[in-house]
Amino acid sequence: MGTTRRQLIKGMALGAAALALPAAGRALAADAQAVRYGGSAWLGHYPAWLAIKAGYFKEQGLEVGWESFGTTSARVSALLSGNIDMAVTAAPAALAVMSRGSRHFAIIGVPENFGRVEGLIVRKGVQQMADLKGKKIGVTFASSAHLLVLNLLDQAGLQPDRDVTVLNVPAPEMPAAFQSGQIDAAAAWTPQFNAIKAMPGVKVLADDTGFALYKAYGVTPGPDVLVARRAFLKEHPEAARRFLKAYFRANEQLKSQPDSAVPALVELTKLTPAEQLEMVKGADWYSAAEQSQLLGAGSKYIDGLQKLAEMMVQYGQIDKAPPVREWIDPAYL
């Protein structure tokens, strides 16, 4: 990638703004355990938000506070500095921190797979990656969609800057850039992915299921992972277990009763109910039972995360691939 993930993390050091949530449900017991969660309006944070609004955390004796962050880098920095206890982040950001040797956090869960709502969209007539030779591909540099494009080009035997022109387009500007003809193909994730896909005369050439590591390991270019401070886990192991119990209860609601989650989620995202429902249904929400398969001993998924780290080295995003299993801790599931 022209701009590395590390550069993005350094360059996007925006401040975090705490959101004060109204008290919901019955009053908390005096001895309720406080947990500070770092989130945003991205779908990976839906389970935590829903568990707060539905009172699932309260039922587990937890007082979960929500802090909203404008960037992944700000959220990860807050976790490393001890200002929050838990968060969801894109795995590449976590891998970048691991590669620098930080052991202040662990991966304790995998919320979802959003591979069907991220991909490369082209105009009809383009049948394969080779048809994009000499064309302009718009992508947000150092994003999961950028990693997808680089891998798709690799699979097709094409090279960026030689066979195609890869342009850095901010995600919010992607639909307009594609519609105006500034770019011939757009790599995006929801909600921009959905907006472009709805335009006339276009089609999805490939989504995350075409990513090499998804085919082999079920790992998308930028999978979300639930991370926690190791110090918090050591000091409050039972609170971590109760957090995950409530968290995956929310996941089950998102999976089996998506309509019922919409009223709470639109408060966070400001989407219309129809847009929100489409977002929820676009992801595959993992259950608590599936976590042992994803994060347990001998997990193919963890092997995939390791391969993702190695791919990041290949594409110049990080200097070395960390031993990912050393950051996996499924003990609280």
C-alpha positions in Angstrom: 0.0 0.0 0.0 1.2 3.5 -0.8 0.3 4.6 2.7 1.0 2.0 5.4 -1.4 1.1 8.2 1.2 2.4 10.6 1.3 5.7 8.9 -2.4 5.9 9.0 -2.4 5.1 12.7 0.2 7.8 13.3 -1.6 10.3 11.1 -5.1 9.9 12.4 -4.4 10.8 16.0 -7.8 12.5 16.6 -9.1 13.1 20.1 -11.7 10.9 21.7 -15.0 12.3 22.9 -16.9 10.6 25.7 -20.6 10.1 25.2 -22.7 10.2 28.3 -25.4 7.5 28.1 -28.6 7.8 30.0 -29.2 5.3 32.7 -31.3 2.4 31.4 -33.4 0.0 33.4 -33.2 -0.5 37.2 -30.6 1.3 39.3 -27.2 -0.3 39.5 -26.2 -2.1 42.6 -23.6 -0.1 44.6 -21.0 -2.7 44.0 -21.5 -2.9 40.2 -18.2 -3.4 38.3 -17.3 -0.5 36.0 -16.1 -1.3 32.5 -15.0 1.4 30.0 -15.7 0.5 26.4 -14.3 2.3 23.4 -16.6 2.4 20.3 -17.9 4.2 17.3 -20.9 3.9 14.9 -19.2 1.1 12.9 -21.1 -2.2 12.9 -18.4 -4.0 14.9 -19.6 -2.0 18.0 -23.2 -2.9 17.6 -23.1 -5.7 20.2 -21.7 -3.5 23.0 -24.1 -0.7 22.3 -27.1 -3.0 22.1 -26.0 -4.7 25.4 -25.9 -1.3 27.1 -29.2 -0.1 25.7 -31.0 -3.4 26.4 -29.7 -3.7 29.9 -27.8 -6.9 29.3 -24.7 -5.7 31.0 -26.7 -4.4 34.0 -28.2 -7.8 34.4 -24.7 -9.1 34.8 -23.8 -6.5 37.5 -21.7 -4.4 35.2 -21.7 -0.6 34.6 -20.4 -0.3 31.1 -19.5 3.2 30.0 -19.3 4.1 26.3 -16.6 6.3 24.9 -16.8 7.3 21.3 -13.7 7.6 19.1 -13.3 9.1 15.7 -10.5 6.8 14.6 -9.2 3.3 15.2 -5.8 4.8 16.2 -7.3 6.9 18.9 -9.3 4.0 20.3 -6.2 1.7 20.3 -4.1 4.4 21.9 -6.8 4.8 24.6 -6.7 1.0 25.3 -2.9 0.9 25.5 -2.8 3.9 27.8 -5.4 2.4 30.2 -8.1 4.9 29.5 -10.5 2.2 28.3 -10.8 -1.4 29.2 -12.3 -3.0 26.1 -12.9 -2.2 22.5 -13.5 -3.7 19.1 -10.8 -2.9 16.5 -9.8 -4.0 13.0 -7.4 -6.9 13.3 -4.7 -5.1 11.1 -4.5 -2.3 13.7 -4.1 -4.8 16.5 -1.5 -6.7 14.4 0.4 -3.5 13.8 0.6 -2.9 17.6 1.6 -6.5 18.2 4.4 -6.1 15.7 5.9 -3.3 17.8 6.0 -5.7 20.8 3.1 -4.3 22.9 1.6 -6.9 25.2 -0.9 -4.7 27.0 -3.9 -6.3 25.4 -5.4 -9.6 24.3 -8.0 -10.7 21.8 -10.9 -12.2 23.7 -13.6 -12.5 21.1 -14.7 -12.1 17.4 -18.0 -10.3 17.0 -18.8 -10.8 13.3 -17.9 -11.3 9.7 -18.8 -8.4 7.4 -17.2 -9.9 4.3 -20.4 -9.5 2.2 -20.6 -5.8 2.7 -17.1 -4.9 1.6 -15.7 -5.3 -1.9 -14.7 -4.0 -5.4 -17.5 -2.6 -7.5 -17.2 -2.0 -11.2 -19.4 -1.0 -14.1 -21.0 -3.7 -16.1 -18.8 -5.0 -18.9 -15.9 -5.7 -16.6 -15.9 -9.4 -16.1 -12.6 -10.1 -14.3 -9.7 -8.3 -12.7 -7.7 -8.4 -16.0 -10.3 -6.1 -17.5 -9.2 -3.4 -15.2 -5.8 -3.1 -16.8 -5.1 0.5 -17.5 -8.0 1.6 -15.4 -8.3 3.7 -12.1 -9.3 1.9 -8.9 -10.4 4.1 -6.0 -9.6 2.9 -2.5 -9.0 4.4 0.9 -5.3 3.8 1.5 -4.3 1.6 4.5 -7.8 0.3 4.9 -9.0 -3.3 4.7 -10.5 -2.6 1.3 -7.0 -1.5 0.1 -5.6 -4.8 1.3 -8.4 -6.6 -0.6 -7.5 -4.8 -3.8 -3.8 -5.5 -3.5 -4.5 -9.2 -3.0 -7.0 -9.4 -5.8 -4.5 -7.8 -8.1 -1.9 -10.3 -6.9 -4.2 -13.2 -7.6 -4.8 -11.9 -11.2 -1.0 -11.3 -11.8 -1.4 -7.6 -12.0 0.7 -5.0 -10.2 -0.5 -1.6 -8.8 1.1 1.4 -10.5 2.2 -0.7 -13.5 -1.0 -2.4 -14.7 -3.6 -0.2 -12.9 -3.7 3.2 -11.1 -4.7 2.9 -7.5 -6.0 6.2 -6.2 -6.5 7.2 -2.6 -10.1 8.2 -2.1 -11.6 8.9 1.4 -14.4 6.5 2.1 -17.2 9.2 2.3 -16.2 10.5 -1.1 -16.1 7.1 -2.8 -19.7 7.1 -4.2 -19.4 10.5 -5.8 -16.0 9.7 -7.3 -17.3 6.5 -8.8 -20.6 8.1 -10.1 -18.7 11.0 -11.7 -16.3 8.7 -13.5 -13.2 9.9 -11.7 -12.5 6.2 -11.0 -13.4 3.1 -12.9 -13.7 0.8 -9.9 -14.4 1.4 -6.2 -13.3 -0.6 -3.3 -15.5 0.2 -0.3 -17.2 -1.1 2.8 -20.7 -0.5 4.1 -22.4 2.0 4.0 -20.6 3.3 1.0 -20.5 -0.2 -0.5 -24.3 -0.4 -0.3 -24.7 3.1 -1.8 -22.5 2.3 -4.8 -23.9 -1.1 -5.3 -27.4 0.4 -5.6 -26.3 2.6 -8.6 -27.5 1.6 -12.0 -25.2 -0.3 -14.4 -22.8 -1.6 -11.8 -21.9 -4.9 -10.2 -19.7 -6.4 -7.4 -16.7 -7.9 -9.1 -15.4 -9.3 -5.8 -16.2 -9.0 -2.1 -14.1 -10.2 0.9 -15.0 -13.8 0.1 -12.6 -13.5 -2.8 -9.7 -12.6 -0.5 -7.1 -15.3 -0.5 -7.1 -15.7 3.3 -10.9 -15.9 3.4 -10.8 -18.8 0.9 -8.2 -20.7 3.0 -9.0 -19.6 6.6 -12.3 -17.6 6.7 -10.4 -14.4 7.5 -11.3 -11.2 5.7 -8.8 -8.4 5.0 -9.8 -6.4 8.1 -11.8 -8.6 10.5 -13.0 -7.1 13.7 -11.7 -8.4 17.0 -12.8 -7.7 20.6 -9.7 -6.7 22.7 -9.2 -6.1 26.4 -6.5 -4.7 28.6 -4.5 -7.6 30.1 -4.4 -5.7 33.4 -8.2 -5.5 33.5 -8.5 -9.2 32.7 -6.1 -10.1 35.5 -7.8 -7.8 38.1 -11.4 -8.6 37.1 -11.6 -12.0 35.5 -15.2 -12.6 36.5 -16.3 -9.2 35.2 -14.7 -10.2 31.9 -16.7 -13.4 31.8 -19.9 -11.6 32.6 -19.2 -8.9 30.0 -18.8 -11.6 27.3 -22.0 -13.3 28.4 -24.0 -10.1 27.9 -22.1 -9.2 24.8 -22.9 -12.4 23.0 -26.5 -12.3 24.2 -26.6 -9.0 22.1 -25.0 -10.9 19.2 -27.7 -13.5 19.4 -30.3 -10.8 19.1 -28.6 -9.2 16.2 -28.5 -12.6 14.5 -31.9 -14.0 15.2 -34.0 -10.8 15.8 -32.4 -8.0 13.8 -35.6 -6.0 13.6 -35.7 -5.7 17.4 -32.2 -4.2 17.5 -32.9 -1.4 15.1 -34.5 1.2 17.4 -31.5 1.1 19.7 -28.9 1.1 17.0 -30.3 4.1 15.1 -29.6 6.2 18.2 -25.9 5.4 17.6 -25.7 5.5 13.8 -28.4 8.0 12.8 -29.3 5.8 9.8 -32.9 5.3 8.8 -34.5 2.1 10.1 -34.4 0.5 6.7 -30.7 1.4 6.2 -30.0 0.1 9.7 -31.7 -3.2 9.2 -29.7 -3.7 5.9 -26.5 -3.1 7.9 -27.4 -5.6 10.6 -28.4 -8.2 8.1 -25.3 -7.7 6.0 -23.0 -9.1 8.7 -22.8 -12.6 10.1 -22.9 -12.4 13.9 -20.9 -15.0 15.8 -22.4 -16.7 18.8 -20.6 -17.5 22.1 -20.5 -21.1 21.1 -18.6 -20.3 17.9 -15.9 -18.5 19.8 -14.1 -21.7 20.9 -13.8 -22.7 17.2 -12.5 -19.3 16.3 -10.1 -18.7 19.2 -9.5 -22.2 20.6 -6.4 -24.4 20.4 -5.6 -25.4 16.8 -7.9 -22.7 15.4 -7.8 -22.3 11.7 -9.0 -18.7 12.2 -5.9 -17.8 14.3 -3.8 -19.4 11.6 -5.5 -17.0 9.2 -4.7 -14.0 11.4 -1.1 -15.1 11.4 -1.1 -15.3 7.6 -2.8 -11.8 7.6 0.2 -10.5 9.6 2.6 -12.0 7.2 0.7 -10.5 4.3 0.9 -7.1 6.0 4.7 -7.5 6.0 4.6 -8.5 2.3 2.7 -5.3 1.5 4.9 -3.1 3.6 2.4 -2.3 6.3 4.4 -3.7 9.2 8.1 -4.7 9.6 7.6 -8.1 11.1 4.8 -10.6 11.7 4.1 -11.1 15.5 3.3 -14.6 16.9 -0.4 -13.9 17.0 -1.4 -16.8 19.3 0.5 -15.1 22.1 -2.2 -12.4 22.1 -5.2 -14.8 22.0 -7.0 -15.4 25.3 -10.2 -17.4 25.2 -10.2 -18.1 28.9 -13.2 -15.8 29.6 -15.7 -17.3 27.2 
